[in-house]
Amino acid sequence: MKFKTVLIILLVFASCKNEEKKAEIATNDNVVEKQIEANLDLEVYDFAGFEKFLNRDDGKIHVINFWATWCAPCVKELPYFEKLNAEYGNENVEVLLVSLDFPHLYESKLKPFIKDNKLKSKVIALDDADMNTWIPKVDETWSGSLPATIIYKNNKRKFFEQSFTFEALETEVKQFLK
């Protein structure tokens, strides 16, 4: 009797193990996709941690774009920031894309968006619910709507609460190159 019980338990474990392997093989592509997304590093800051990006005095031109995956005008202009990063990166222009996506969407929306759109610019997430405190610290004229962009070099700074075309963005950056 004991032998039959032990044999049945072993058979149950063995069959479960085989089913797990079959499921893993059948969904192998999905497993790979999830591993790629999980390996994407996403730096997440509260405003105190993020503030250092607003005040660098290093001689570079900093272009900081506030955006979100749910903001259609933001998504439309992202290729212009990517093009700016590619064309002016050698001229001390640094593009930073600051996502204001909701934290619960980082894995399901933001990381796949970054991967699918092959974003090369640095992307970080700003997770600080106290918007009424930090928005005026970014710029006192900012209403909080997206997209919004800051361009600065050392102490010279311009703030834009608007969408950009590549030409308009390039024109603004060129003013800092002089």
N, C-alpha and C positions, 0 to 999 in steps of 0.2 A: 504494500500500500504506500509506504513512504517513498519507494522507488518511483512509483507512478506519479505521485505528487511532484517530486523533484523534476522528473522528466517533463511533465506538463509545464511547470514554471519555466524551465529552460527553453522549451519550444515557444512559449509566449514571448519571452525576451528576445529570442532569436528572430521571430517573425516581426516584432516591433522594430528591431534594429534594421532589418531589411527594408521595411516600409519607409523608415527615415531616410535611408540611402536613396531609394527610388524617388522620394519627394525632393531630395537635394539635387539629384541629377536632373529631374524634370524641370526644376526651377533654377538651374545653374545660372542662366543669364540674369535672372532677377537677383540672385545672390551677389553676382559680380557687380551689378549696378548699385546695390545697396552698400557694398564695400567701398566703391569709388566715392559715393556721396559721403559716407561716414569718414573717409580719409581726408575730405576737403576741410582744411583748417579754416575756421571762421573765428576771428577775434571779436569778442563781445565786450563792450565797455559801458559803464554807467557814465554820466557826464563828467564826474570828477576824473575818471581815467581817460576820457576822450579829450578833455580840454587841452592836453599837451599838443594835440594836432592843430589847434587853432592859433598857437602862439610860437611857432618855430622861427628862430632868428638865425637861419643857416644859409642865407643867400639864394635859396631856391625859390622858385615860383610854385606856390601850393594852390592847387585847384581842388576844392572840397565840394562835392556834390551830394546833397541830401536827397534821397530817393526811396522808393519802395516798389516791390514787384506788383502791387495792386494799383499803382499810379500810372495810368496810360501815358500821360505826357512825359513822365520820368523814363519809362521804358523806351519811348520813341527817341529820346535824346541820348540815351546811353552810348550808342555807336559813335556819337560825336566826341564824347569824352574818351572813348577807347582810341579813336583816330588821333585825338590830341595827344594822348599818352604815347602812342606809337611814333608820331611825327616830331614831337617836341621833347621826348624823354632825354635825348642827348643834349638838350639845351637847358638843363636844370629845371625842367617842369615836372612836377610830381602830382599825379592825379590820385585822389582818394575818394572812393565811392562809399558813402555812409548810408547803409540801409536802415530805414526806420520800420522795417517789417516787424510784425508781432512775434515775440519770442517763440510762441507755440508753432509758428510756421517756418522756422529756420530749417528744419530737416525736410519738411514736405514741399516747401515752395522756394525758399531763398537759395539753399545749396543746389538744388537741381537747376534753378534759373542761372546761377553763376556757371555751372558746368555746361549746360545746354548752349549758353550764349558765349562760351569760351572767353569770359572776361579776363583780361590780362592786368588791368589796373587793380590796385589793392582795394579789397572790399572788406569793410568792417561793419559790425552791427552796433547801433547805439540803443541800449535798453535802459531807459530811465523814465519812469512813469511820471515824474514831476516836471512835465513839459512847461508849465507856467513859470518855473524857476529857471530852467536852462535855455529855453528859446531866446529870451532877451539877452542872455549872455553870449549867444552866437552872434546876434545882431539885434539891436534894440528896435529896428524897423520891421523885423520878421514877424508876420502874422501867424506863422506855423504851417502855412500851406506848402505843398510840394509841387514841382521841384524847387529847390533853392540851392544856390551856389555861392561860395566864397572864393575869391581869388585874392591871394596876398603874397607879398614878398617883404620879409622883415616887417617894417611898420606901415607900409603902404597896403591898403586893403579896400576891396570893393565887394559889395554884397548884391546878389540878384535873386529876386523872388519871381522867377520866370522860366520858361523853356528856352532852350538855345537851338539854333541851327549851328552847323559846324563853322560856318563863316563868321557868325556873330561871336561864338566862343573864341575862335582864333583871333579875331580883332581885339577882344578884351585881353587875352593873354599877351598879345604882342605889345600892348601898352606897358607891360611889366618887363619886357625884354630890353627896353630902351635904356 
